[in-house]
Amino acid sequence: MVSRKSFIYILFCIIIHSYLVVSDSASLATIHQGNTLNSSQTLISSKGYFSLGFFSIEKYSGSNTIKTWYLGINYINFPGGTNETNRVWIANRDKPIYNDSGILTLDRMGKLMISYKGGDPIVLYKGSKFAAVNTSATLLDNGNFVLREMNSNGSAGMVLWESFAYPTDTLLPGMKLGVSHKTGQRWSLTSWLADDTPATGAFTLEWDPKGVQLVMRRQGMIYWNSGAIKRDSFGGGTFFDFVSSTSIYDLKNVTNEEEEYFTYSVNNEYDEQYRKGKSKLLLDYKGLLQDADRLQIINVEECYGYNTDDGCAKWEQPKCRGSNMKFETRSGGFTKPAGDYDMGVYDNNGSLSRSDCRAQCWNDCDCLGFRANGGTGCLFWRGKDLKFEQDYSGATVRLDLLVKSSSGESLSSKSLSWNSNASINQNIV
């Protein structure tokens, strides 16, 4: 039988061990004043849900490989996730680092910044100009990286800066889309430029307080809207009807004097059974909004501006385009009347996204198809005398072909007669 003295000793050891584990966990999640985080180190949230650290992306340009580094937040052990799909936030999306020298620093004046060889520091929070302030930055289990002023007793004080206030392309539970009337800051999602380019892309997802609805824009122009919600509950538009019907998400609209915003959480029962606290809504470079299960919630690739189906917006159309036309992704190529292969016309503007290529082709009455070159330009095929030859094996390069919606026939004057029983390669998300 264990004596009282032995029991007290064992209990004491358990308490000390628990304290050390908690302290170690907290230290892994926190940068204290004067500390740094280099490109080989990471912060881990206390329950191990998220990590913060530097990562690299390789991009191929001809025979050259370009490698860029970013500071970002990732999900850890996300169900079915990969290094690419686990990313939820990037600090320097428009300021890539071209070597592995990146260091995250919280200096003695409370400035939070990324420094690296060959360039000026990327400042996330300016800090105090006049006196040193006791601060620390912690990665929380909801995915928020928070810089706080610390009280004299060591407890966490006022929030000075947080990653949730600067969304990139991913909305996590508890993040906001909307506006702060107190600071004037707006919170919105912005897509990547391409699947391998985190730079600011063409699409944004915003909360419209006046219309009480979600709005997606492409280059500032409204492409899609959710429809207004009912007074105090969601379900007033097709988008909210659909999302609510999944029984996965709890949607919320908050309006007060200080702020107006949209947010969401995961239904508790579903979360406990499947997600275990892990969820996200991702706005990809093509304008698709999908959730962690790759459930497609919004697809603006179906929006051409000639109808309002599924929330699409209408806008002025070129005289040569109509509701009987759309783009389809197919393998194959164009040939000239003499039978030679047409290489197309290349626009190497690196700021053009896939949606920019599509819009240019749609607005050009001579354009029959396009191919986006990974965020580094567009390839166009123009001229009604071209003939499209489809490769049903899918072995050749895929391009986006302008077709008649009803028949799937190319708009080129000498297109092949399509076999209605043959499978056609569609966009796969």
C-alpha positions in Angstrom: 0.0 0.0 0.0 1.4 3.4 -0.9 2.2 5.6 2.1 0.9 9.2 2.4 4.4 10.6 1.9 5.0 8.5 -1.2 1.6 9.5 -2.6 2.4 13.2 -2.1 5.8 12.8 -3.8 4.2 11.0 -6.8 1.5 13.7 -7.1 4.2 16.4 -6.9 6.2 14.7 -9.7 3.0 14.5 -11.9 2.3 18.2 -11.4 5.9 19.2 -12.2 5.9 17.0 -15.3 2.6 18.5 -16.4 4.0 22.0 -15.9 7.1 21.2 -17.9 5.0 19.8 -20.8 2.7 22.8 -20.9 5.7 25.2 -20.7 7.5 23.3 -23.5 4.3 23.3 -25.6 3.8 27.1 -25.0 7.5 27.8 -25.9 7.0 25.8 -29.2 4.0 28.0 -30.1 5.5 31.4 -29.0 8.2 33.8 -30.1 9.3 36.0 -27.2 10.8 39.4 -27.5 14.3 39.2 -28.8 13.8 35.7 -30.3 14.0 34.7 -34.0 12.6 31.9 -36.2 14.9 30.9 -39.1 14.0 29.0 -42.3 14.6 25.6 -40.6 12.5 26.2 -37.5 8.7 26.1 -36.9 6.2 27.1 -34.3 3.6 24.5 -33.4 0.3 25.4 -31.8 -0.3 23.9 -28.3 -2.6 21.0 -29.5 -0.5 20.4 -32.7 -3.2 21.6 -35.1 -1.1 24.3 -36.9 2.5 25.1 -37.7 4.1 28.4 -38.7 7.4 28.4 -40.7 9.1 29.1 -44.0 8.3 27.0 -47.0 9.5 27.0 -50.6 7.7 26.7 -54.0 9.4 25.6 -57.2 8.2 27.1 -60.4 9.5 26.1 -63.9 10.1 28.7 -66.6 11.4 27.0 -69.7 14.5 25.1 -68.7 14.9 27.2 -65.5 13.7 26.4 -62.0 12.7 29.4 -59.8 12.5 28.7 -56.1 10.8 31.2 -53.8 10.4 31.2 -50.0 7.4 32.3 -47.9 6.4 32.5 -44.3 3.1 30.7 -43.8 0.7 28.8 -41.5 -0.1 25.2 -42.3 -2.6 22.7 -41.0 -0.8 19.6 -39.5 -2.1 16.1 -40.3 -5.1 17.5 -42.1 -7.2 14.6 -43.4 -6.4 13.9 -47.0 -4.2 17.0 -47.1 -0.8 17.7 -48.8 1.9 20.3 -48.3 0.1 22.4 -50.9 -3.5 22.0 -49.7 -2.6 22.4 -46.0 -1.5 26.0 -46.4 -3.9 28.5 -44.9 -2.1 31.8 -44.6 1.0 33.5 -46.1 2.7 36.5 -44.7 4.7 37.7 -47.7 2.6 36.5 -50.7 3.5 39.5 -52.8 7.1 39.7 -51.6 8.7 36.3 -52.2 12.2 35.6 -50.9 14.6 34.1 -53.5 16.8 32.3 -51.0 16.5 30.4 -47.7 17.8 33.2 -45.5 14.5 34.3 -44.2 14.2 35.0 -40.4 11.1 36.0 -38.5 12.1 38.4 -35.7 10.3 40.1 -32.8 12.7 42.8 -31.7 13.1 44.7 -28.4 10.8 47.5 -29.6 8.0 45.0 -30.4 8.6 45.1 -34.2 7.5 41.9 -35.9 9.3 41.5 -39.3 10.8 39.1 -41.8 14.5 39.8 -42.7 16.5 38.1 -45.4 19.7 38.6 -47.5 19.4 40.9 -50.5 16.3 42.9 -49.6 14.6 45.2 -47.1 12.8 43.7 -44.1 9.1 42.8 -44.6 7.4 44.5 -41.6 4.3 42.8 -40.2 3.9 45.1 -37.2 5.9 48.3 -36.7 6.2 48.2 -32.9 6.7 51.2 -30.6 8.7 54.2 -31.7 9.3 55.6 -28.2 9.7 52.8 -25.6 10.2 49.1 -25.5 7.0 47.2 -25.0 6.9 43.7 -23.6 5.3 41.5 -26.3 5.1 38.0 -27.5 3.7 36.3 -30.6 1.8 33.0 -30.3 0.4 30.5 -32.8 -3.1 29.5 -31.5 -5.0 26.3 -32.1 -7.5 28.1 -34.3 -4.7 29.0 -36.8 -4.4 32.6 -35.7 -0.9 34.0 -35.2 -1.3 36.7 -32.5 1.0 39.4 -31.3 0.1 40.6 -27.8 1.3 43.1 -25.3 2.2 41.2 -22.1 1.0 42.5 -18.7 3.5 43.0 -15.8 2.3 39.7 -14.2 3.0 37.8 -17.3 -0.6 37.4 -18.5 -1.6 38.1 -22.1 -2.8 41.7 -22.7 -4.0 43.7 -25.7 -3.8 42.3 -29.2 -1.5 44.4 -31.3 -1.6 42.4 -34.5 -3.0 39.1 -35.7 -2.9 37.1 -38.9 -6.7 36.7 -38.9 -6.9 40.4 -39.7 -5.0 39.8 -42.9 -6.6 36.8 -44.7 -5.1 35.4 -47.9 -7.0 32.8 -49.8 -8.4 30.7 -46.9 -11.2 31.3 -44.4 -10.8 29.4 -41.2 -13.6 29.0 -38.6 -13.8 32.2 -36.6 -12.2 34.4 -39.3 -14.2 37.3 -40.6 -15.2 38.7 -44.0 -16.5 42.2 -43.6 -15.5 45.6 -42.3 -14.4 47.3 -39.1 -16.0 50.7 -38.7 -13.6 51.4 -35.9 -10.4 51.1 -38.0 -11.8 51.1 -41.5 -10.1 47.8 -42.3 -11.8 45.4 -44.6 -11.4 41.6 -44.4 -11.7 39.6 -47.7 -10.2 36.5 -49.3 -8.0 36.9 -52.4 -7.1 34.0 -54.7 -3.6 33.1 -55.7 -2.4 34.3 -59.2 -1.8 30.6 -60.2 -1.6 27.2 -58.6 2.1 27.7 -58.0 2.1 31.5 -57.5 0.8 32.8 -54.1 0.8 36.4 -55.4 -2.4 38.4 -55.3 -4.7 36.9 -57.9 -7.9 37.9 -59.8 -10.6 36.9 -57.4 -11.8 38.3 -54.1 -14.6 37.0 -51.8 -16.1 39.8 -49.7 -19.0 40.5 -47.4 -21.4 43.2 -48.6 -23.0 44.7 -45.4 -25.6 46.8 -47.4 -26.8 43.8 -49.5 -26.3 41.4 -46.6 -24.6 38.9 -48.9 -21.4 37.4 -50.0 -19.9 38.8 -53.3 -17.1 37.5 -55.5 -15.3 39.9 -57.8 -12.8 39.4 -60.6 -10.5 42.3 -61.0 -12.9 44.4 -59.1 -16.0 43.5 -61.2 -18.8 41.5 -59.5 -19.0 38.0 -60.9 -21.2 36.3 -58.4 -23.3 37.0 -55.3 -25.0 34.8 -52.8 -28.3 36.6 -52.5 -29.4 38.4 -49.4 -29.9 36.4 -46.2 -33.1 36.5 -44.2 -33.4 38.8 -41.2 -31.6 36.9 -38.6 -30.9 33.5 -40.3 -29.3 32.2 -43.4 -31.3 30.6 -46.2 -32.5 33.6 -48.2 -30.5 32.8 -51.3 -29.5 29.6 -53.2 -26.0 29.7 -51.8 -27.1 29.8 -48.2 -29.9 27.2 -48.9 -27.2 24.9 -50.3 -24.6 25.4 -47.5 -27.2 25.1 -44.8 -28.6 21.9 -46.3 -25.2 20.2 -45.8 -25.7 20.4 -42.0 -21.9 20.8 -41.7 -21.6 24.5 -41.2 -23.1 27.0 -38.8 -23.1 30.4 -40.6 -23.2 33.7 -38.8 -23.7 37.4 -39.6 -22.7 40.0 -37.0 -23.7 43.7 -37.3 -23.0 46.3 -34.6 -21.5 49.8 -34.3 -17.9 48.6 -34.5 -18.1 46.0 -37.2 -20.1 44.1 -39.7 -19.0 40.6 -40.8 -19.7 37.1 -42.0 -18.1 34.1 -40.2 -18.7 30.4 -39.9 -18.0 27.4 -37.6 -18.3 23.7 -38.0 -21.4 21.9 -36.6 -20.3 20.4 -33.3 -21.6 16.9 -34.0 -20.0 16.8 -37.5 -16.8 18.3 -36.1 -16.5 15.7 -33.3 -17.1 12.8 -35.7 -15.0 13.9 -38.7 -13.1 17.1 -38.6 -11.7 17.2 -35.1 -11.5 21.0 -35.2 -10.1 21.2 -38.7 -12.0 23.0 -41.4 -11.4 25.7 -44.1 -12.9 27.4 -47.1 -10.4 27.9 -49.9 -10.8 30.4 -52.8 -8.6 29.0 -55.6 -7.0 30.8 -58.5 -9.8 29.8 -60.9 -12.5 31.4 -58.7 -13.7 28.2 -57.1 -14.6 28.2 -53.4 -14.3 24.7 -51.9 -14.2 23.3 -48.4 -11.9 20.9 -46.7 -13.7 17.9 -48.2 -13.3 19.5 -51.7 -17.0 20.1 -51.8 -17.5 22.8 -54.5 -19.5 25.7 -53.0 -19.0 28.4 -55.6 -17.8 28.0 -59.2 -17.6 31.2 -61.1 -16.2 29.4 -64.2 -19.8 28.9 -65.0 -20.4 32.6 -65.0 -20.2 34.2 -68.5 -22.2 37.4 -67.8 -25.3 36.5 -69.9 -27.5 35.1 -67.1 -28.0 35.0 -63.4 -28.1 31.3 -62.9 -26.6 30.0 -59.5 -25.8 33.6 -58.4 -23.8 34.6 -61.5 -23.9 38.4 -62.3 -24.8 39.9 -65.7 -22.6 42.3 -67.6 -22.3 43.7 -71.1 -21.4 41.0 -73.7 -19.5 41.2 -77.0 -21.9 41.1 -79.9 -20.2 37.8 -81.1 -20.9 35.9 -77.8 -24.2 34.5 -76.5 -25.8 32.2 -74.1 -25.2 29.2 -76.4 -21.4 29.5 -75.9 -19.0 28.3 -73.2 -15.4 27.1 -72.7 -14.5 23.4 -72.2 -11.1 22.0 -71.4 -10.0 19.4 -74.0 -6.8 17.7 -75.2 -5.9 18.5 -78.8 -4.7 21.3 -81.0 -5.5 23.6 -83.9 -4.3 23.2 -87.5 -4.2 25.7 -90.3 -6.0 25.2 -93.7 -2.7 23.8 -95.1 -2.6 21.2 -92.4 0.2 22.7 -90.4 -0.1 22.8 -86.6 -0.9 26.3 -85.3 1.3 27.2 -82.3 -0.9 30.1 -81.2 0.0 33.6 -80.2 1.7 34.0 -76.8 1.2 36.9 -74.4 4.0 36.6 -71.8 2.6 39.2 -69.4 3.4 37.5 -66.0 0.6 39.3 -64.2 -2.1 37.5 -66.3 -4.0 34.8 -64.5 -6.1 32.0 -66.0 -9.3 34.1 -65.7 -7.6 37.0 -67.5 -6.7 34.7 -70.4 -10.3 33.5 -70.5 -11.8 37.0 -70.4 -9.5 38.2 -73.2 -10.4 35.3 -75.4 -14.2 35.7 -74.6 -14.0 39.4 -75.5 -12.0 38.8 -78.8 -14.4 37.7 -81.5 -11.6 36.0 -83.4 -10.5 33.9 -80.4 -11.3 30.2 -80.5 -9.4 28.9 -77.5 -6.7 29.7 -75.0 -4.2 28.1 -72.6 -3.0 29.7 -69.3 0.7 29.2 -68.8 0.8 28.9 -65.0 0.4 32.5 -64.2 3.1 33.7 -66.6 1.0 34.6 -69.6 -1.5 33.3 -72.1 -1.5 31.4 -75.4 -4.3 32.3 -77.8 -5.6 30.7 -81.0 -7.4 33.1 -83.3 -9.0 32.8 -86.7 -12.1 31.1 -87.9 -10.1 29.2 -90.6 -8.4 27.1 -87.9 -9.6 23.5 -87.3 -9.5 21.9 -83.8 -8.5 18.3 -83.7 -9.3 16.5 -80.5 -7.1 13.9 -78.9 -9.4 11.6 -77.1 -6.5 9.8 -75.5 -5.8 12.9 -73.4 -2.1 12.6 -74.2 -1.7 16.0 -75.8 -1.7 19.4 -74.0 -5.1 20.5 -72.7 -6.5 23.9 -73.7 -9.8 25.7 -73.2 -11.9 25.5 -76.3 -14.8 27.8 -77.1 -17.8 25.6 -78.0 -21.5 25.7 -78.5 -23.2 24.8 -75.2 -25.8 22.5 -76.7 -23.7 20.4 -79.0 -20.1 20.8 -77.7 -19.0 21.7 -81.2 -16.1 24.0 -81.7 -16.8 27.5 -83.1 -14.1 27.1 -85.7 -15.6 26.8 -89.3 -13.8 23.5 -90.0 -14.1 21.7 -86.7 -14.3 17.9 -86.6 -17.7 16.2 -86.3 -17.8 15.2 -82.6 -18.6 11.6 -81.6 -21.4 12.1 -79.1 -20.4 8.8 -77.3 -16.8 9.9 -76.8 -15.7 11.1 -73.4 -14.7 14.7 -73.2 -12.0 16.0 -70.8 -13.7 18.5 -68.5 -12.1 20.8 -65.9 -11.3 18.7 -62.8 -11.1 20.5 -59.5 
